[in-house]
Amino acid sequence: MFKRTDENYIYEVVSKNIKKYRQLKGFTQEQLAEKINYSTQFISNIESKNFQTFSLGTVWRIALVLDLEMDTLFKENNED
């Protein structure tokens, strides 16, 4: 886990939220990847605990598919 002062922290927050909401919507990594035209490996990398960069455009596409406001994916300790 990254400290809040580390720029990698936000990637960790977004990654956890992507995985959480993907699962809540009942999508597999493969299904999400297909819907946004990315590889399953890329989704796996985003959701892994390893550092993985991704663009705001990617976050926007994922938010659209998951029917979320984009800022939802940036919320820390999002428990709703």
Contacts in CASP RR format, 6 or more apart in sequence:
PFRMAT RR
TARGET T0000
AUTHOR 0000-0000-0000
METHOD contacts of the structure
MODEL  1
MFKRTDENYIYEVVSKNIKKYRQLKGFTQEQLAEKINYSTQFISNIESKN
FQTFSLGTVWRIALVLDLEMDTLFKENNED
1 12 0 8 1.000
2 8 0 8 1.000
2 9 0 8 1.000
2 12 0 8 1.000
3 9 0 8 1.000
8 51 0 8 1.000
10 74 0 8 1.000
11 51 0 8 1.000
11 52 0 8 1.000
11 53 0 8 1.000
11 54 0 8 1.000
12 49 0 8 1.000
13 74 0 8 1.000
13 75 0 8 1.000
13 76 0 8 1.000
14 54 0 8 1.000
14 59 0 8 1.000
14 73 0 8 1.000
14 74 0 8 1.000
15 46 0 8 1.000
15 47 0 8 1.000
15 48 0 8 1.000
15 52 0 8 1.000
17 72 0 8 1.000
17 73 0 8 1.000
17 74 0 8 1.000
17 75 0 8 1.000
17 78 0 8 1.000
18 43 0 8 1.000
18 46 0 8 1.000
18 47 0 8 1.000
18 59 0 8 1.000
18 62 0 8 1.000
18 66 0 8 1.000
18 73 0 8 1.000
19 47 0 8 1.000
20 78 0 8 1.000
21 66 0 8 1.000
21 68 0 8 1.000
21 72 0 8 1.000
21 73 0 8 1.000
22 29 0 8 1.000
22 32 0 8 1.000
22 43 0 8 1.000
22 47 0 8 1.000
22 62 0 8 1.000
22 66 0 8 1.000
25 66 0 8 1.000
25 67 0 8 1.000
27 35 0 8 1.000
27 65 0 8 1.000
27 66 0 8 1.000
29 40 0 8 1.000
29 43 0 8 1.000
29 44 0 8 1.000
29 47 0 8 1.000
30 40 0 8 1.000
30 43 0 8 1.000
32 43 0 8 1.000
32 62 0 8 1.000
32 65 0 8 1.000
32 66 0 8 1.000
33 39 0 8 1.000
33 40 0 8 1.000
33 42 0 8 1.000
33 43 0 8 1.000
35 65 0 8 1.000
36 58 0 8 1.000
36 61 0 8 1.000
36 62 0 8 1.000
36 65 0 8 1.000
38 58 0 8 1.000
45 52 0 8 1.000
46 52 0 8 1.000
46 54 0 8 1.000
46 58 0 8 1.000
59 70 0 8 1.000
59 73 0 8 1.000
60 70 0 8 1.000
62 73 0 8 1.000
63 69 0 8 1.000
63 70 0 8 1.000
63 72 0 8 1.000
63 73 0 8 1.000
72 78 0 8 1.000
END
